Amino acid sequence: MIPLERRTFRLVHPEDPERILRGAIEAPAGDAGRRPHVILLHGFKGFMDWGFFPEIARRIAERGFAAVRYNASGSGIGEDAENFTETEAFARNTLSREIEDLERVRDWIRAGNAPAVDPDRSSLLGHSRGGGLSLIHAAERRDCRCVVTWSAVATFDRFDEDAKILWRERGFLPILNARTGQELRLDVTALDDLEANRDRFDLPAACRRLRVPVLIVHGTADETVPVAESRRLAHAIHHPDPCLLEVEGAGHTFGIRHPMKNSTESFERVADATLDMLLRHGAGVS
C-alpha cells in the first residue's frame, strides 16, 4: 500500500451558521501535482464514515485520486462523526439543501482551498439517495468526468398519501434509525421541497440529460431499494457507454455492516468495477 495523507475541512454556510459541512480528503502523500478527485455522497441516515466509505475512499486514493468525503449539513452527524447529535439539523434537511451542499464542496475546491486537487477532474460516487443526488448534480452542472451509483433510488418520493397527510397534520415525520434506536424527526419542509421541485428531482429525466459515462450498480436482493429502480435509471441514460452492473444476491450495502470489519465477495466486485470506471474515465488529463 502506498502512504496516504488525510486532511479534514469544515464549511459553515455564510447565511446559516448552523449549517455545517464536515469532511475529509484522502490522497497519496507527497507533492505530485493536482490530482483528479472523486466526491463520495452518503445516503439518507448515512454518513461519511459509515461502513464501506472509509475503505472505498482508501482504495480510490491508492489509485492516485483524491477521495473527498463529507457529512451533509442535514445528516444529523455532529463533531464526533459517528452519532446523530444534530437532530435539529436533520429535521430541517431537504433535498435542495443536500444538492447545495455538494455544490458548496465543489465550489470550495474550485476556489483553490484544496491545492492538491484538480477541480477540473471531478467524478461522483453516491450510495442510495446519494446516488440520486449525484445524477441530479451531474445533469445540472455537466462538468463531471463520470458518475458511479451504488443502490441508487429512481425516485425521491417514497411515501404514500396517508403518510403525507399525517406528515402535514403533525408537521413532522418520525424517522427510526435502526442502527442507534433513535427516533429522529423530519419536518414538513422536506415534503414541501419535494413537491415544489418535482421537475428538478425527476431522476429518469436527469438521466436523459446526462452526457458523461455512468456506472449503475445494484444488488438483486436489495431489501431497501429494489433493483428495478436502477434498471429504470439505466434505461433512461442515452450516453453511448452506460453500464448497469447487477450483483446477484447482494443487498443494499453489499453485505457490509457498520463498522466494516470484513469485506464480502459482493463488495469486492462492486469496488473493482468502480475503480475500473474511475481509472478509465475520471483520471484523464485536464
N, C-alpha and C positions, 0 to 999 in steps of 0.2 A: 504493500500500500504506500502511496506517496503521501508526504506530510501535507496536512491541510491547516488552514487558519480560519478562525471564526471571528466575525465582527457583528456586534449587536447594534440595533438602531431603534430609535423611539421618535415617532412623529405625532405631534399634537396638532389637532385641527385648528387653524387660525381663527375660526369663528365659534368654535365649541371646544373649550379646553377639556371637557370630559370625554371627548372622542379621541382616544389614544391608540395608535398603532405601535405594537411592539414586534420587532422582527430580528432576523439574523441572516447573515450571508456567510456561507461556507465556500471556500475556494482554495486551490492549490497554494501552498506557501511560496513566498518569493515574488520578485518583481519580474513578471513575464508579459507585461503589457496588458491591455484591456481584454478581458475575457468575455465570450458570449455568456449569456445568463439565462436561467430558467426560473420563472416565478411559480412557486407552489401554492395552491389555494386549497384550504381545508373546506369541509362541508358543514352542514348545519349541526350544531352541537359538537363540532370538531375543533381542533386547534393544531398549531404548527408542530408541536412535539408529540402528537398522538401517534401511537403505533408505528406505522411504516414510514412516516415522514422523515424522521432523522436518518433512517437507513437509506432511503432513496436519495435524500439530499447528499449524503456522504458519497454514494456511488456516482451521482451526477458530477460532484466536484472532482472526484478522482479521474473523471474523463476529460478534465480540463475546463469545465464550466464553472461559473459562479452560481450556486444554488441559493435563491432568495426565498426565505420563508417569513411569514408574519401571521399574527393573530388579528383577524378583522376587528375593527374598533367596537363592534357589537357582538363579539364572540362570547363575552362574559368572562373570559380568562384574564386574570389580573397579573400583578407583578411576579407571583411565584410560578407563572407559566404552566400551571397544572390544574388549578382549581377554579371553579366558577364562583368567583368572589364579586364580580362586577355585574350583579343581577339587574341593576337598573339599565346599564348599557345594553345588556341582552334584550331587555324588554323593549327598548326603543329602536332596535335594529330593523332595517328594511333592506330589500334587495338593492334599491338605489344607493343606499349608503355603502353596501359592500362593493358595488361597481366603482363608486367614488373612491373607496379605499384602495382598490387596485390601481386606479388612475393616479392617485397621490403617490403611491410607491414608485410607479414608473416615472412620474414627473420628478420625484426626488432623485432618482438615478440619473435621469436626463440632465438634471441641473448640476451634475458633477460631484454629488455627495458620496459616491462610491467610485473612486478614481480607478480601481482595478476592473471595473465592469464596463463593458462596451454597451452603451444604451441602444445602439442600432442593431444589435443581435439579441433579440428578446424572444423567448419561447414561453409557453404556458403549460403547466400541468395541474389539472384540477380534479379533485375527487368529489363525486356525488353532486351536491349543489354547487360546489366549487368548479366542477366540470362545466355545468351550465353557465355559470358566470364567466368562465374562460371563453366560451363560444360567443357570448354576447359581446364581450370586450374585443375579441379578435375581429368580429364582424364590424364593430363600430370604428375601431382605430385603424385597422388594415395595415399595421406595421409590424406584426409579429412574424417570426420565421416559420413557426409551426405550433400546433396545439395538440396536446395529448389529454384525453379524458379517461378517468377511471370511474366506472359505475355511475356515469352521468345521468342526471334527470333529463327528461324530454319536455317536462312542464314543471313550472314552479307552483302551479295551482293544485295543491294536494289535499284540499279539504272539501268535504261535501257541504251541501247547502245548509243542512241542520247545524253543522259545526260552525259555519259562518254566522248564522243567525244568533247562536249562543255567544259567539265571539263578540258580536256587536252589542248584545244585551249586557254582557259583563264588562265590556271594554278591554278585555284581555283574553288570551287563550292559554290555559295551563299546559306546560310542556314538561314531561317527565324525562329526566336524564337517567337512563338506566344504569350507567356506569357509577354515578355517585349517589343515586337515590334522591337527588334534589328535585323538587317541583319548581321549575322556572316559570316565568310569565312572558308572554309575547303580546305587546299592546296592539290595539286595533289599527294603529298607524301602519303596521306591516301589511294588513289586509287592504287598507286604503291605497297604499303604494302599489300593491299588486294589481288592483282593479283599475287604477288610474294610468297604469303603464303597460296595459296588455299587449299592445303592438311591440313595444320595446322588448318585453320579456317573452316574446314568441320565439322559442328556441328553434323549431324547424325553419322558420323564416330567417333567423340569423344564420343558420347553416347554409341556406341557399345563397346567402351573400358572401360566404367565405371564399377567399381566393388563395388560401395557403394550405399546405399539407396538414391533414388531420388524422390522428390515430385514435380510434374509439375502442376502449377496452371494457369488457363487461363479463361477469361470471354468469353462467347459465342458471345457477341456483341462487341468484341474488334474492335474499329474503326481504330487502328494503325497497329496492328499485328494480322492477322486472327488466330482464334483458331486452324485452320488446321495445323499451324506451330508447336504448342505444341503437337498435335496428332502425327505429324511426328517424333518429338523427342522421345515421349513416346514409339512409335513403335520400335525405334532403340535400346532402352535400354534392355539389357539382364539380368540385376540383377533380382534375384527371387522376389524382393519386390518393383517393380516400381509402381508409383501411379500417375495417371492423374486425377486431380480434375477440372472439368468444372463448372464454376459458371454461372448459367443460367441468361442471360440478362445483365451481367456485362461488362463494357468497359475496356479500357486499364489500368485504375488506380482504378477500382472497385468503382467508384463513388466518389473518394476523389479528392479534388482540393487543390491548394496551396494558402494560408496556410490552413492546416487542422483545421476546426472549429468543425465539427461534423463527427461522424462515419456513416457508412452505413451498411445495412444488409449484402451486399456482402463482404465488408471489414471484418466484424466480422467473417464471415465464413472462409475467407482466413486466417485471423490471428489465429483463433482457430486451423485450420488444420496445419498451420506452426508450432505453438508452440507444438502441439502434436508430430509432426515429430521430432522436435529438442529434446524434452524430451525423446523420445523413442530411438533415435539413436545418438544424439550428446552429451549427458550428462554422458555417461558411464565412469567408472574409467579408468585411463591411463593404 
